[in-house]
């Protein structure tokens, strides 16, 4: 990586992100990004993007699937492998409303999206990381919640994204997808209607989480009326680009990775595995794979990308990310609601019914399978060689990330249900669970540590 590359790209990116609307249009901004990015190496692009895009520490968990979007927790203190409501609990605190959003952790704050169906409010709530005490709660939308929803979905399923200075929360409200920016004290900075969202064939709600990339925040919305990917400037909310998606229903969140020599934004669903240029929104490549509806975020290893789903058919697939669209291997298993993990040459997955798998990344060879108790909606998280995975009954399994054999380390119970994916930060595990059923059900956020 050359120092002059970093200097050049830093000035261009900072210039674009700080320009007022009267100085530069959305189209000009996208064009300047493309010219600058084409002039330097991939490593330089990503290094500068990390430097100028966010103000985060290495222990932060700034959004869906963690700092790299892959479900792998950063190095840090070891976390417990065994706990209960009375063992290794640092604190627990009630969470108002209901939601499946995972905890977002930045600095000394924990942020959650939540919704109160009775009051018809969609909100973001913040807690103190050390004590669990609620710091603030901001109502983002009131009224006009979708009239129908899948029984396993909520009105607050997307995980909040944070760049260290601002929070970004996406909600399905009033027949549209909206994105709201808040400061870290809960004050609204801007709010934008991203596009109409009116699924009729399957009225199951909305799920994709916002994605931070350089000076932009990117949101996906797929439905049969015509979905989209859209990028907005994080500071102003001004649209940078918007790309139409196939007229099919799906629920996956995108992820940006540096793979096969370029920066790519990957997303599955709509009967395809697709890659886009995150700077312009232009399609790089796409290949028919998986199925119509997927929920998981894609994972990668080497120059291979992996996707799984879904509905109406079951398929897990490995595709070369070089633009050829070549399918390297596939099988008939499905991680529909869950994302997978790719680590050290192997892919770890779990089905809705609770069967865990390990496949070799290069050829799909099954290394082992293990029986857990389903159903499972949450996604696995990897930390220091252990995989943490919660089922819908509030049981969190810990098993070893090794291709040698399925090795169950522990089984841990909190609450009576769990749909949100756990978050790991600074030697602690943060788990959002439900307790009770029907009108008496309450949500609780647990901090687990030594």
C-alpha positions as CSV (number, residue, x, y, z in Angstrom):
1,X,0.0,0.0,0.0
2,X,1.5,3.4,-1.0
3,X,1.2,6.4,1.3
4,X,0.3,8.7,-1.6
5,X,-2.7,6.4,-2.3
6,X,-4.0,6.9,1.2
7,X,-3.5,10.7,1.1
8,X,-5.3,11.0,-2.3
9,X,-8.2,8.9,-1.4
10,X,-8.6,10.4,2.0
11,X,-8.9,13.9,0.6
12,X,-11.4,12.8,-2.1
13,X,-13.6,10.9,0.3
14,X,-13.6,13.6,2.9
15,X,-14.3,16.1,0.2
16,X,-17.3,14.2,-1.1
17,X,-18.7,13.4,2.4
18,X,-18.4,17.0,3.6
19,X,-19.7,18.8,0.5
20,X,-23.0,20.6,0.8
21,X,-25.9,19.7,-1.5
22,X,-25.3,23.0,-3.3
23,X,-21.8,22.0,-4.1
24,X,-22.1,18.5,-5.4
25,X,-25.0,16.4,-6.6
26,X,-25.6,12.7,-5.7
27,X,-24.5,11.7,-9.2
28,X,-21.3,13.8,-9.0
29,X,-20.6,12.2,-5.6
30,X,-21.0,8.7,-6.9
31,X,-18.8,9.6,-9.9
32,X,-16.0,11.1,-7.8
33,X,-16.1,8.0,-5.5
34,X,-15.6,5.7,-8.6
35,X,-12.8,7.7,-10.1
36,X,-10.9,7.9,-6.8
37,X,-11.4,4.2,-6.0
38,X,-10.3,3.1,-9.4
39,X,-7.0,4.9,-9.0
40,X,-5.8,3.0,-5.9
41,X,-5.4,-0.5,-4.7
42,X,-8.0,-2.5,-2.9
43,X,-6.0,-2.5,0.4
44,X,-5.7,1.3,0.3
45,X,-9.5,1.7,-0.4
46,X,-10.4,-0.4,2.6
47,X,-7.8,1.1,4.9
48,X,-9.0,4.6,4.2
49,X,-12.6,3.6,4.4
50,X,-12.0,2.3,7.9
51,X,-10.1,5.4,8.9
52,X,-12.5,8.0,7.6
53,X,-15.9,6.3,7.8
54,X,-16.3,5.5,11.5
55,X,-15.1,6.4,15.0
56,X,-15.1,3.0,16.6
57,X,-13.0,0.9,19.0
58,X,-11.9,-2.6,18.4
59,X,-14.3,-3.9,21.1
60,X,-17.4,-2.3,19.6
61,X,-20.1,-4.3,17.9
62,X,-21.5,-1.6,15.6
63,X,-24.2,-3.4,13.7
64,X,-25.6,-6.6,12.3
65,X,-23.1,-9.5,12.5
66,X,-20.4,-7.4,14.2
67,X,-17.5,-5.2,13.0
68,X,-16.9,-7.2,9.8
69,X,-20.4,-8.3,9.1
70,X,-19.4,-12.0,9.4
71,X,-20.6,-13.0,12.9
72,X,-17.0,-13.3,14.1
73,X,-16.3,-11.4,17.3
74,X,-13.0,-9.5,17.6
75,X,-10.2,-10.7,19.8
76,X,-10.7,-9.8,23.4
77,X,-11.2,-11.2,26.8
78,X,-12.7,-14.7,27.0
79,X,-16.4,-14.9,27.6
80,X,-18.2,-17.6,29.7
81,X,-19.3,-20.8,28.1
82,X,-21.7,-21.6,30.9
83,X,-24.4,-19.5,32.5
84,X,-28.0,-19.4,33.7
85,X,-30.3,-16.7,35.2
86,X,-28.3,-17.0,38.4
87,X,-24.9,-17.8,37.2
88,X,-22.4,-15.5,35.4
89,X,-25.0,-12.8,35.1
90,X,-23.4,-9.3,35.4
91,X,-26.8,-7.6,35.1
92,X,-30.2,-8.0,33.5
93,X,-32.6,-5.2,32.5
94,X,-36.2,-5.0,31.1
95,X,-36.5,-4.0,27.5
96,X,-39.6,-2.0,26.6
97,X,-41.7,-3.4,23.7
98,X,-40.7,-6.3,21.4
99,X,-38.1,-6.8,18.7
100,X,-35.7,-9.2,17.2
101,X,-32.9,-6.7,16.6
102,X,-29.6,-7.7,18.1
103,X,-27.8,-5.4,20.6
104,X,-25.5,-2.8,19.0
105,X,-22.6,-1.8,21.2
106,X,-20.5,1.3,20.8
107,X,-18.5,2.8,23.7
108,X,-20.4,2.6,26.9
109,X,-23.8,2.3,25.2
110,X,-26.0,-0.5,24.0
111,X,-28.6,0.3,21.4
112,X,-31.7,-1.7,20.5
113,X,-34.6,-1.3,18.0
114,X,-37.9,-2.1,19.6
115,X,-41.7,-1.7,19.0
116,X,-44.8,-1.4,21.1
117,X,-47.7,-3.0,19.2
118,X,-50.3,-1.7,21.6
119,X,-49.2,1.9,21.3
120,X,-48.1,1.5,17.7
121,X,-44.7,2.9,18.3
122,X,-41.3,2.0,16.8
123,X,-38.4,3.2,18.9
124,X,-34.7,3.0,19.6
125,X,-33.6,2.5,23.2
126,X,-30.2,2.9,24.8
127,X,-28.7,1.3,27.9
128,X,-25.6,1.8,30.0
129,X,-23.1,-1.0,29.1
130,X,-21.8,-1.2,32.6
131,X,-25.0,-1.2,34.6
132,X,-27.8,-2.1,32.2
133,X,-29.7,1.1,33.2
134,X,-31.8,2.6,30.5
135,X,-30.2,5.8,29.3
136,X,-32.9,7.1,26.9
137,X,-35.6,6.0,24.5
138,X,-36.6,7.8,21.3
139,X,-39.8,7.1,19.4
140,X,-39.0,7.1,15.7
141,X,-42.5,6.3,14.3
142,X,-46.0,6.4,15.7
143,X,-49.1,4.7,14.2
144,X,-49.5,3.0,10.8
145,X,-47.8,-0.3,11.7
146,X,-48.2,-3.0,9.1
147,X,-51.5,-4.7,9.6
148,X,-50.1,-8.2,9.1
149,X,-46.9,-9.8,10.2
150,X,-45.3,-13.3,10.2
151,X,-45.7,-14.8,13.7
152,X,-41.9,-15.1,13.9
153,X,-41.2,-11.5,12.9
154,X,-41.6,-8.2,14.7
155,X,-42.0,-4.5,13.9
156,X,-38.4,-4.0,15.0
157,X,-36.3,-6.8,13.5
158,X,-33.5,-4.8,11.8
159,X,-30.4,-4.2,14.0
160,X,-29.3,-0.6,14.5
161,X,-26.1,0.5,12.8
162,X,-23.7,2.9,14.4
163,X,-20.6,4.8,13.0
164,X,-19.4,6.0,16.4
165,X,-21.2,9.3,16.1
166,X,-24.7,8.5,14.7
167,X,-27.2,5.7,14.9
168,X,-29.2,4.4,11.8
169,X,-32.5,2.6,12.3
170,X,-34.6,1.2,9.5
171,X,-38.3,0.4,10.0
172,X,-41.3,-0.7,7.9
173,X,-43.9,2.0,8.6
174,X,-46.8,3.5,6.7
175,X,-46.4,1.3,3.6
176,X,-42.8,2.3,3.2
177,X,-39.2,1.7,4.4
178,X,-37.8,4.5,6.4
179,X,-34.3,5.3,7.6
180,X,-33.7,7.5,10.7
181,X,-30.5,9.0,11.9
182,X,-30.1,9.8,15.6
183,X,-27.1,11.1,17.6
184,X,-25.8,9.0,20.5
185,X,-28.1,10.8,22.9
186,X,-31.2,9.9,20.9
187,X,-31.8,13.2,19.2
188,X,-33.1,12.8,15.6
189,X,-30.8,14.2,13.0
190,X,-32.7,13.3,9.9
191,X,-35.3,10.9,8.6
192,X,-35.9,9.7,5.0
193,X,-38.5,7.7,3.2
194,X,-36.5,5.2,1.1
195,X,-39.3,3.7,-1.0
196,X,-42.7,2.1,-1.1
197,X,-42.9,-1.3,0.5
198,X,-46.2,-3.1,-0.1
199,X,-45.9,-6.9,-0.1
200,X,-49.2,-8.5,-0.9
201,X,-48.4,-12.1,-1.7
202,X,-46.7,-12.7,1.6
203,X,-47.3,-10.1,4.2
204,X,-44.6,-11.2,6.6
205,X,-43.0,-7.8,7.5
206,X,-39.4,-6.5,7.0
207,X,-36.0,-7.6,8.3
208,X,-32.8,-6.3,6.5
209,X,-30.5,-4.2,8.7
210,X,-28.7,-1.0,7.5
211,X,-25.1,-1.3,6.4
212,X,-22.4,1.3,6.9
213,X,-19.9,1.7,4.1
214,X,-17.5,4.6,3.9
215,X,-19.5,7.8,4.2
216,X,-22.8,6.0,3.2
217,X,-25.4,3.9,4.9
218,X,-27.0,1.3,2.6
219,X,-30.4,-0.3,3.0
220,X,-32.0,-3.2,1.1
221,X,-35.7,-3.9,0.5
222,X,-37.0,-6.8,-1.6
223,X,-40.6,-7.4,-2.5
224,X,-42.7,-8.5,-5.4
225,X,-43.8,-4.9,-6.3
226,X,-40.2,-3.9,-7.0
227,X,-37.5,-3.7,-4.4
228,X,-34.3,-1.7,-4.2
229,X,-30.9,-1.1,-2.7
230,X,-30.2,2.5,-1.7
231,X,-27.2,4.4,-0.4
232,X,-27.6,7.6,1.6
233,X,-25.0,10.1,2.9
234,X,-24.7,9.5,6.6
235,X,-24.4,13.1,7.5
236,X,-27.2,14.6,5.4
237,X,-29.5,11.7,4.4
238,X,-29.1,12.7,0.8
239,X,-29.4,9.8,-1.7
240,X,-26.1,8.8,-3.3
241,X,-27.5,6.0,-5.5
242,X,-30.5,3.7,-5.8
243,X,-30.6,0.4,-7.7
244,X,-33.7,-1.6,-8.5
245,X,-33.9,-5.2,-7.4
246,X,-35.9,-8.1,-8.9
247,X,-39.6,-8.2,-8.2
248,X,-39.3,-10.9,-5.7
249,X,-39.8,-11.1,-1.9
250,X,-36.7,-11.7,0.3
251,X,-35.3,-10.6,3.7
252,X,-31.5,-10.7,3.5
253,X,-29.1,-7.9,4.6
254,X,-26.2,-7.0,2.3
255,X,-22.6,-7.1,3.4
256,X,-19.5,-5.4,1.9
257,X,-16.2,-7.4,1.5
258,X,-12.9,-7.2,-0.3
259,X,-12.8,-10.4,-2.3
260,X,-11.4,-11.6,-5.6
261,X,-9.4,-8.4,-6.0
262,X,-12.3,-5.9,-5.5
263,X,-14.7,-4.5,-3.1
264,X,-18.1,-6.1,-3.5
265,X,-21.5,-5.8,-1.8
266,X,-23.0,-9.3,-1.6
267,X,-26.7,-10.2,-1.2
268,X,-28.7,-13.3,-1.7
269,X,-32.4,-13.8,-2.4
270,X,-34.8,-13.2,-5.4
271,X,-33.5,-16.5,-6.8
272,X,-30.0,-15.1,-7.2
273,X,-26.6,-14.6,-5.6
274,X,-25.6,-11.1,-6.5
275,X,-22.7,-8.7,-6.2
276,X,-22.9,-4.9,-6.5
277,X,-20.4,-2.1,-6.5
278,X,-21.1,-0.4,-3.1
279,X,-19.8,2.9,-4.4
280,X,-22.2,3.2,-7.3
281,X,-24.9,0.6,-6.8
282,X,-24.1,-1.0,-10.2
283,X,-24.4,-4.8,-10.6
284,X,-21.1,-6.5,-10.8
285,X,-22.3,-10.0,-11.3
286,X,-25.2,-12.3,-10.5
287,X,-25.9,-16.0,-10.8
288,X,-29.1,-18.1,-10.4
289,X,-28.8,-19.7,-7.0
290,X,-30.6,-20.4,-3.7
291,X,-34.3,-19.5,-3.9
292,X,-36.8,-16.7,-3.8
293,X,-36.7,-15.8,-0.1
294,X,-33.5,-15.9,2.0
295,X,-32.9,-14.2,5.4
296,X,-29.3,-14.9,6.1
297,X,-26.4,-12.6,5.2
298,X,-23.8,-14.1,2.9
299,X,-20.4,-15.2,4.2
300,X,-17.1,-15.7,2.4
301,X,-13.8,-17.6,2.6
302,X,-10.9,-17.0,0.2
303,X,-12.5,-16.2,-3.2
304,X,-15.6,-18.2,-2.4
305,X,-19.0,-16.8,-1.2
306,X,-21.7,-18.8,0.4
307,X,-25.5,-18.3,0.6
308,X,-28.4,-20.4,1.9
309,X,-32.1,-20.4,2.0
310,X,-35.0,-20.6,2.1
311,X,-38.4,-20.6,0.5
312,X,-39.8,-22.3,-1.5
313,X,-36.8,-24.6,-2.0
314,X,-33.8,-25.5,0.2
315,X,-30.3,-24.8,-1.1
316,X,-26.9,-23.9,0.2
317,X,-24.5,-22.8,-2.5
318,X,-20.8,-21.8,-2.9
319,X,-20.0,-19.4,-5.8
320,X,-16.7,-18.1,-7.1
321,X,-16.6,-14.3,-6.5
322,X,-14.5,-13.6,-9.6
323,X,-17.5,-12.6,-11.7
324,X,-17.7,-15.9,-13.5
325,X,-20.8,-16.9,-11.7
326,X,-19.4,-20.4,-11.4
327,X,-21.2,-22.5,-8.8
328,X,-18.5,-24.5,-7.0
329,X,-20.8,-26.7,-5.0
330,X,-24.3,-26.9,-3.6
331,X,-26.5,-29.1,-1.4
332,X,-30.1,-29.3,-0.4
333,X,-29.8,-28.0,3.2
334,X,-31.1,-24.6,4.2
335,X,-30.2,-22.0,6.7
336,X,-33.3,-20.0,6.1
337,X,-33.6,-17.6,8.9
338,X,-30.0,-17.9,10.1
339,X,-26.8,-16.6,8.6
340,X,-23.9,-19.0,8.4
341,X,-20.2,-18.7,9.6
342,X,-17.1,-19.2,7.4
343,X,-13.9,-19.7,9.3
344,X,-10.4,-21.1,8.5
345,X,-11.6,-23.0,5.4
346,X,-14.9,-24.4,6.7
347,X,-18.5,-23.3,6.7
348,X,-20.7,-23.8,9.8
349,X,-24.4,-23.7,9.4
350,X,-27.6,-24.7,11.3
351,X,-31.0,-25.4,9.8
352,X,-34.3,-24.1,11.1
353,X,-34.9,-27.5,12.7
354,X,-31.7,-27.4,14.7
355,X,-29.2,-29.6,12.7
356,X,-25.7,-28.1,12.8
357,X,-23.3,-28.8,9.9
358,X,-19.7,-28.3,9.1
359,X,-18.7,-28.3,5.4
360,X,-15.3,-27.9,3.8
361,X,-15.4,-24.5,2.0
362,X,-13.5,-25.6,-1.2
363,X,-15.7,-28.6,-2.2
364,X,-18.7,-28.8,0.3
365,X,-17.6,-32.1,1.8
366,X,-19.6,-32.7,5.0
367,X,-17.2,-32.9,7.9
368,X,-19.9,-33.5,10.5
369,X,-23.5,-32.9,11.5
370,X,-24.8,-32.5,15.1
371,X,-28.3,-32.4,16.6
372,X,-29.5,-29.4,18.5
373,X,-33.0,-28.6,19.5
374,X,-34.9,-26.4,17.0
375,X,-36.6,-24.3,15.9
376,X,-33.8,-21.8,15.5
377,X,-34.1,-18.2,14.1
378,X,-31.0,-16.5,15.5
379,X,-27.6,-16.6,13.8
380,X,-24.4,-18.1,15.2
381,X,-21.5,-16.0,16.6
382,X,-17.9,-17.1,16.8
383,X,-15.5,-16.1,19.6
384,X,-12.1,-17.7,20.5
385,X,-12.9,-21.1,18.8
386,X,-16.4,-21.4,20.1
387,X,-19.7,-20.9,18.3
388,X,-22.7,-19.4,20.3
389,X,-26.2,-20.1,19.0
390,X,-29.6,-19.5,20.5
391,X,-32.8,-21.4,19.7
392,X,-36.3,-20.1,19.8
393,X,-36.9,-21.5,23.3
394,X,-34.1,-19.4,24.9
395,X,-31.5,-22.1,24.9
396,X,-28.0,-21.0,23.8
397,X,-25.7,-23.8,22.7
398,X,-21.9,-23.5,22.7
399,X,-20.0,-25.8,20.4
400,X,-16.5,-25.9,19.0
401,X,-15.6,-24.4,15.6
402,X,-13.5,-27.4,14.4
403,X,-13.9,-29.7,11.4
404,X,-12.8,-32.7,13.4
405,X,-16.1,-33.5,15.1
406,X,-19.2,-32.0,16.5
407,X,-18.3,-31.1,20.1
408,X,-21.0,-29.6,22.2
409,X,-19.5,-27.5,25.1
410,X,-22.5,-26.4,27.0
411,X,-26.3,-25.8,26.9
412,X,-27.5,-22.6,28.7
413,X,-31.0,-21.4,29.4
414,X,-32.3,-17.8,29.7
415,X,-36.0,-16.8,29.5
416,X,-38.6,-18.7,27.5
417,X,-37.8,-17.6,24.0
418,X,-34.9,-16.0,22.0
419,X,-35.0,-14.8,18.4
420,X,-32.3,-12.1,18.5
421,X,-28.7,-13.0,17.8
422,X,-26.3,-12.6,20.7
423,X,-23.6,-9.9,20.7
424,X,-20.1,-10.3,22.1
425,X,-18.1,-7.3,23.3
426,X,-15.3,-6.7,25.8
427,X,-15.5,-10.1,27.5
428,X,-19.3,-10.1,27.8
429,X,-22.2,-11.7,26.0
430,X,-25.4,-9.7,25.5
431,X,-28.5,-11.7,24.9
432,X,-32.0,-10.4,24.3
433,X,-34.7,-12.9,25.4
434,X,-38.4,-13.1,26.1
435,X,-40.0,-14.3,29.3
436,X,-43.6,-15.5,29.4
437,X,-46.2,-15.6,26.7
438,X,-49.2,-13.8,25.4
439,X,-50.0,-10.5,27.0
440,X,-47.8,-11.1,30.0
441,X,-44.6,-11.6,27.9
442,X,-41.7,-9.3,28.6
443,X,-38.3,-8.8,27.1
444,X,-35.1,-8.9,29.0
445,X,-31.5,-7.9,28.0
446,X,-28.8,-10.0,29.8
447,X,-25.2,-9.2,30.2
448,X,-23.2,-12.4,30.8
449,X,-19.7,-12.4,32.1
450,X,-17.2,-13.7,34.6
